[in-house]
Amino acid sequence: MSNHPCESCSMPIESGHYCQYCVTPEGTLQPFEERFEKMVGWQLRQKPGTSRADAERDTIAFMAKMPAWREHPQVRARLG
């Protein structure tokens, strides 16, 4: 079986558009704010000492490259 990236976070998955971490219990993509907060938290855990502002900036830059988020109004607005 071949893997492909989750369209929200780029985690390798075997099927579908989104990984188990990016969907609601019903299987739909989590709302932007929920996913953004989780991604910022991940950045802060991966890079100890990183400021919240830097983690948010890096997260938005990452989300802007992902199919699920690149056209989202919140992402576009935060890119300035």
Protein Blocks (a to p, Z undefined) as FASTA:
>chain_A
ZZdddfklopacfedjbdfklpcfkopacdfklmmmmmmmmmmmmmghiafklmmmmmmm
mmmmpmklmmgmklmmmnZZ
